[in-house]
Amino acid sequence: MKLSSLTIKTKLLLGFGTLAAIAIVICAMSLRALSQTTEAFSAYIHGLDARAEMAVKVRTAVDRRAIAARNLVLVTQQADLDIEKADVAQAHEDVKNNLRRLKEMALSAPAGAQELVAEIDRVETRYGPVALDIVSLALAKRNDEAIAKMNNECRPLLAALVKATEAYAAFTRTRQEETIRQMEADYALQRQLLIGISIAAVALAVIGGLLLTRAITRPIERAVDAARAVAQGELGQRIDVESDDETGRLLRALRDMTARLAQIVNGVRDSSGRITGATGEIAAGNVDLSARTEQQAASLEETAASIEELTVTVRQNSENAREASTLAHDAADVAQKGSTAVGRVVDTMQQISASSEKIAEITGIIEGIAFQTNILALNAAVEAARAGEQGRGFAVVASEVRSLAQRSSSAAKEIKELISVSVQQVHAGSTLAGEAGETMGVVTQAVARVNRIIEEIAQASGEQSRGIEQVNQAISQIDHVTQQNATLVSEAASASRAMEEEARRLKEAVAFFRLPVARSGGRLAPAEHGSPLGDHPDYAAA
């Protein structure tokens, strides 16, 4: 696969992907080297150094036990003996524990280390019981035997144990030096390997960048040259397309654009001549249209003045109708109030009539009471006459009561007659008031109808006034638009003359381009792939 057949996206992805892969390889190797170094250091710390430290602890515990055993032979106070006895027991326990841990740690150590640890254990196996026997003899106050055992058995075994521990310490130091040298050698090797790979990656990145830059920039430079040639008016240039990526498509598009632009410029050149002739005819027509538009504007001004006068007349009619509607509305209110007052009078007359009838009934009752009183007085007079001299005084009183009853009856009759006359007059007045109320109702309804009719007249006048105003506004707008049309026609005439001048300039500007010669059919053929327009058999510089 050729590099020129790949797209720019693929080229960039390939280039940056290669750099990313190299960076991943370098990172992986660095992590591997760091892991190996960490493992070696961890093995050194947790293995060799830890065993060396444990061997020192064994040696220290052995020395403490030997010193404590010696002190048991030398001291005489019981308190000192107890202290030294406890030190011996603790030191012996430390020796056993530290030696046990050292043997466990030596299981993962080399064979030489295991042998030295086994030698230390073997000597301690013999030396430990001897040290404890010396402690027992010293505690039993058998110091001579303890000293003899110390000199004959303890000292040789202690010397052998010291020798074994020193041998292990020497072995440990040697192993430490070897481990450090190995770590330094591994570090130097890894560093050189990383430096070499980094140099190779940088070189590969530089080479890839140069190739990628060349593959992208060279077609772009050719595209820039082609665009610059078009800007200089050269439409017959040669545009070679050597790749299928985005830049290749760009060059192919520029080549097609150049051919199409040549056709367009040729068409513009032909059209500019026709535009020049057409603009002259348009200018003459605009002058004639301008004159007719001015005449139409004058006629519209006269129409607008007449409509304005009609608007004023209709507005006055509308105002008069509005005032008549107001007066009719006031008359309707007055009639309504009169009708209400007559109704109240009728109600009052009816109440008076009812009251008169009640008074007549009460008068009838009074007359009846007077009649009964007269009868009772007459009966009282008859009884008084029968009584003779004893009833004379009572007869006088009865006579007076009878006289009063007769006068009350006479007065009641007169009142009854007067009330009867008043009732008749009240009925007559109530009838007249009812008729007046009905008449006022008819008047009120008539006034209301007149009010509605006047309101409809006012509303119709208002609508007519608004309609005429709208017509006036429409006429004004038409007049305004006509004035604008006149202005636009004048501007169009000026624009036509300017367009004629621009068409001439356009023709001169198009002459800047060097165009190919058209075929016999009048069409321009585009350039063939990879061939210059100027070398095409149908093209030549204009």
Secondary structure, 3 states (H helix, E strand, C coil): CCHHHCCHHHHHHHHHHHHHHHHHHHHHHHHHHHHHHHHHHHHHHHHHHHHHHHHHHHHHHHHHHHHHHHHHHHCCCHHHHHHHHHHHHHHHHHHHHHHHHHHHHHCCCCHHHHHHHHHHHHHHHHHHHHHHHHHHHHHCCCHHHHHHHHHHHHHHHHHHHHHHHHHHHHHHHHHHHHHHHHHHHHHHHHHHHHHHHHHHHHHHHHHHHHHHHHHHHHHHHHHHHHHHHHHCCECCCCCCCCCCCHHHHHHHHHHHHHHHHHHHHHHHHHHHHHHHHHHHHHHHHHHHHHHHHHHHHHHHHHHHHHHHHHHHHHHHHHHHHHHHHHHHHHHHHHHHHHHHHHHHHHHHHHHHHHHHHHHHHHHHHHHHHHHHHHHHHHHHHHHHHHHHHHHHHHHHHHHHHHHHHHHHHHHHHHHHHHHHHHHHHHHHHHHHHHHHHHHHHHHHHHHHHHHHHHHHHHHHHHHHHHHHHHHHHHHHHHHHHHHHHHHHHHHHHHHHHHHHHHHHHHHHHHCCCECCCCCCCCCCCCCCCCCCCCCCCCCCCC
